[in-house]
Amino acid sequence: MARHDWRALRGAAFLMATSAIGPGFLTQTAVFTERLAASFGFVILASIILDLGAQLNIWRIIAVAEKRAQDIANDVLPGLGHTLAGLVALGGLAFNIGNVAGCGLGLNALLGLPVAVGAALSAALAIGLFLVKEAGRAMDRFAQALGLLMIGLVTYVALTSHPPLAEAAVRTIVPARLELLPIVTLVGGTVGGYITFAGGHRLVDAGIRGRDALPQVTRSAVTGILVTSLMRVLLFLAALGVVVHGAPLDAANPPASVFQQAAGALGSRLFGAVMWAAAITSVVGASYTSVSFLRTLARRIEARQRAVTIGFIVASTAIFLAVGRPVQVLILVGALNGLILPLSLGAMLLAAYRPRIVGEYRNPLWLTAFGGAVAAAMAVLGGWTLVLEIGRI
């Protein structure tokens, strides 16, 4: 395989992984570790299995169809792709407001910059990334570099917190306490909304497609899940070490208190670096993937993809600077995001058995059953969550 293809495969894996590792990712891990202690390891294991069921189906079907997800969905049912694109773009914009906020908070903790200034500077950096001549390659390298930086920093914090590794290993297999909601939250946060398609669409844009590319596409999808899972496990161990030693987490900022309790004053700086890296890569991933859903539905967007992507970042930043983080909108769209996975995954599974879409390709029966179970579970639980959240607003 050409060197360019290997770079694209690694870049797609890290783009998907770093898109998943955002401010919400950090908060969820800290909160659920405090709630479930070592048993949260089982939740992580279950979510990894479900994530693989979703990602392997979606990436492989996108590759053999040689189209983006919205075009495949329109081939399955006219108009379905437009609906999916609208939901993904809406969710991407709403969560990008939170990502921009995370950039500001990260630079505030790291450098002491005002949150608004840090957010604006980070948005400018993200825009600069899309202005370079080979934006795709620059995006790949950016995601890989910051992904590795986050893993390194969180590894240090996990070591300094001295987690009970033996107990964590046992409870990962035999949990003392189990809750369903954390599993749903982790799956939605890792492969929900735009995140599911970040890597698959990147490979289509890089020209890595077709049945012959399936082994490489599969490895790239698995790598993305494993990178995300490694980061989740390291954060879990860091938080577990703090929790088991009796230190309470600050309800206003649980992940920051994990870093502070584990590594003192240095921990605050490390948290700032990790928060910023997680947020800025999510800004890039959300913007790229959201626009990739819209570009084939309108010729003007296709012709001005770079300008629309920059406009997407500018709009997210402007909304944050003008009104802050609109919590109610984020909650509602978060619930909608939980419904995007079963809709998109269901469409991909139907497409896998349409010869006019995938040719002679036949999805393995076990993989189809696996994906169908994930889609059904997320449809029921995502709908239940949406009803509850609408009732609270």
N, C-alpha and C positions, 0 to 999 in steps of 0.2 A: 504493500500500500504506500502511496506517495506520502512524503513528509507533511505536505499540506493537509492531507486527509487525517493523519494522526493528530495534528494540531487542532483541527476542527472537532474531532471526536472528543478530545480532552476538554476543549473549550465548551462544547455543548454540555458535557457532564458537569463542569464547574458552573456554567451559567444556570443550569437547573438547580444545582445545589445551593449556590449563593442567593438565588432568587428566593429559595425557601427559607434561608437563614436570615431573617429580618428582625426588627425590634420585637414583633409578636412572638417569634420563635424563642428569643431569649427569655421573655417574660413567662411564656407558657411552661417552659422547662423548669424555671425556678419555682413557680407557684405549685405545679403538680408534684414536684419533688418534696416540697414542704408538706403537702397534703398526704402523699402516699409513702414517703420515705423510700426505703429500698425496693418496695413493690412497684415503684414507677418503672423499674427496669423491665418488668413484664409488659407494661404498656408500650414501652419503646420497641420491644421485640415484636409485639403484635402489629404495631403500626408499620414497622419495616416490611413485614410480610404482606400487609395490605397495599403498601406503597408499590412494592414490586409487582403485584397483580395488576395495578392500574398502569404503571409506567411501561412495563414490558409490552402490554397490548397496544397502548397508544403509540409509542415510538415505532414499533414494528409495522403497524398498519399505515402510519404516515409514510414510512419509508417505502413500502411496497406500492402504495397508491401514488407516491411521488407528488403529493399535493399537501397543502396545509389543511389543518383540521376543519376549518369552516367550509372549504371547498368540498371536502369529503362529506361533511354533514349535509350540504346542499344536494349532493348526489344521492344521498340516502333518502332525503325528504326535502323537496324544494322549500326554501325559507328557513329550514332548521339551522343552516349555517349562519344566516343573518342574525337569528335569535341568539345563537351561541356567541357570535362575535360581539353583539351588543352587551351581553352579560359579562363577557370577559373584559371588554374595554371599560365598562362601568365599574366592575370590581377592581380592575387595575388602577383606575384613576383614584378611587376612594382610598385604596391601600397605599397608593403612592404618596398621598398626603401624609399618612402616618410614617412612611419611609423617610420623607423629607424632614419630618419632625425628628425622627430618630437620628438623622445626620446632625441636626442642630444640637440635640442633647449629647451626642457623642463628642463633638468638638468642644462643647461646653465643659464636659468632664475631663477631656484630654488637655485642652489648651486654655480653658477659661474664657473662650469667646462667647459673646451673647448668643443665645439660641437662634435668633433670627439671622444673625450674621453668618453663623455656621451653616445654617440651612441654605442660605443664598449662595455661599461659596461652594458648597457641595453640589448644588444644582448646576452652577457654572462649570464645575469639573465634569459632571456627567454630560453636559451639553458639548463640552470640548471633545469628549471621547467620540461622539457621533459626528463631529466635524472633520476628523482626520480622514485622509484619503481611503485607507483600508479600515473602515470602522468595525467590520466584523472581526478581523484579526485583533484589533486593539481591544475590543470588548472581551474576546477570549482570553487574552493575556491578563487583562485587568481582573477578570473573575478568578483566574487561577492564582494570581499573586496574592490577592486579598483573601481568598479562600484558605491558602496555605498559612498566611499570617494569622488568621483567626484560629486555626487549628493549633498553631504553635503557642499562642498566648493562652488559650483556654487549657491546653495541656499543662502549662506551668501553674495555673491557678488550681487545677484539679490535684496536682501533686502537693501543693502547699496546704490544701484543705484536709489532707489525710483521710480520705473516705474509707469506710469498711468494705474492702473489695470482696472478701469472702461472702459477706451477707448480701451484697449487691448481686453477686453471681447466683446465689441460691434463690433469692426472691425473684430474679428474672425468670426462673423456671417454675418456682412454686411461690406465687405471691401470697402474702398474708392478708392483703386487702386488694380488692379489685373494683374499679369504677369504669363504666362504659364511656362516659362523656370525654375523659382525657384521650381515649383511643380515637374517637371521632375528631376531636380537636387537632390532634397530631396529624392524622391522615389528611384532613382538610387543609392544615397549614403547610404540609409538605408537598402534596400533589393536587391541591384544590385550585380552582380558578385558573389564572394565567400560568401558574407554576408548572402545571402538567405539560405544557406545550413549549416551554422555553427552549429546552434542548432539542426536541423533535423538529421544531420550525428552524432552529439554527442549522441543523444538518441538511434540511431541504435547501436552505439558502446557500449552503456550502457545496451543494451538488452531490452529497452523499445520500443516495437513494437507490431503490430497486432491490430485487430479491438477493442479488449477489452481495449486497452490503449488509444483509441482516445480521450476520455474526458480529460485525463491528458495531452496528447500531445497538444490538442487545448488550454488548459489553459496555458501551457508553452509558446506556440507561442504568445498568447495574452500578456502574462507577458513581454516577450522580447520586443514586440512593445511598450508597455506602459512604460517600463523603458527607452527605447530610446526616446520616445516622451516626457517624463518628463524632461529628460536632455535637449532636444531641447527647451521646453517651458521655462525652467529656464534660459538658455542662451539667449533666445529671450527677456525675461523680463529684464535681466541684461543689454543687449545691448540697449533695448528700453529706459530704464531709462537714459542711457548716451546720446543717440541720441536726445531725446526730450528736454534735458537741453542744447542743442546747442553745445555739445562737439564733434568735428570731430574725426573720427577714422583714425588711421594711416594706409594708404593704403598698406604699406609694411608688416604690421602685425595687421590686424583688431581685432582679438580676444584679443591679448595682450593689446591693447589700451583700450578695454572695461574694463578689470580687473583693469588697472592702473587708468583710469578715475573714476571708481566706488569706489576703495578702496586704492588709493594712492600707497605708496611704498610697503605696504603689498600685494596689488593687484598684483604686479609684481611677488612676490613669489608664490601667490596662482595660478596665471596663469601658472607658471612653473610646479607646482604640478599637475594641471589638464591636461596640455599638455602632461606631461610625462605619467600620468596614462592612458590617452586616447591613446597615441601612443604605449605604451608597451603592453596593452591588445589587440590592433589591430595587433601588430606583432605576438602575440600568436595565435589569431584567424585566421589571414590570413595564417599562416604557417600550422597550424593544418588542416584547411579546404582544402587548396590547395592540400596538400599531400593526404588527404582522397579521393580526386577525382582521383588521379593517382594510388593509392595502389591496386585497384582491376583490373586495366588494365595491370599490369605487375607483375608477380610472384616475381621478385627480389625486387620490391618496397614493396609489401605486406610483404615479409619476413624481410625487413629492414626499416619498417615504421619510427621508432624512428630516425635512422641514417639519413634517407632522410629528415625528418623534420628539424633536426639540420643543415643539409647541406643547406636547403632552407634558414634558418636564416643567416647562414654564408655567402651565396652568396649575399643575400640582403644587408648585412652590408658591404661586400667587395666592391660591386658596388658603394654604397654610399661613402665609404671612398676613393675610387679611383677616381671617376669622379663627385661626388656630386649628386645632384638630377637632372636627365635628364628630363627637363621640357617637351620637345617635345614628348618624348616617353610616359610620363605620360598622356599628353593630348590625344594622339592618343588611348592609351589603355583605358583611361577613356571613350572615345566615344564608343569603342568596348564593354566596360563593360555595357553600356546602352543597348546593344543588347543581352547580356547574359540573362537578365531577361525574355524577351518575348520568347526566344528560350527554356530556361529551364522550364518556367511556361507552355508554350504551350505543351511541351513534357509530363509534369506531368498531364495536363488536358486530353490529349489523353490516357495516361496510365490508368486514372481513369475509363475508359470505356472498358478496355481490361480484361476480366475475367481471362485470363492466367497470368496476372500480379497482379491484386488486388482481385482475387477470386470473392466472392459474394458481395463485397462492391460496393455501388453506391454513387457517390459523389452527395450531394444535388444540385439540379438544380440551385438554386439561387447562390450557391457558385461557380459553374462552370461558370455561366454567369458573375459573378463578376470578377473572375480570367481572363476570356476571354477578358473582356473589358480592364482590366489592361494590359494584354499582347499586345493587339492591339494598345493601346495608346502608350506604351513604344516602340513598334516596329517602328511606324511611326516617333515619335519624336527622338528616339535614332538614327535611320537612317539619319534623317535630320541633327542632331548634328554631326554625323560622317562625312558626306559629307562636312560640313562647316569646321571642324577641319582639314581634309585632305587637303582642299584648302589653309589653312593658313600655313601648314608646308612646 
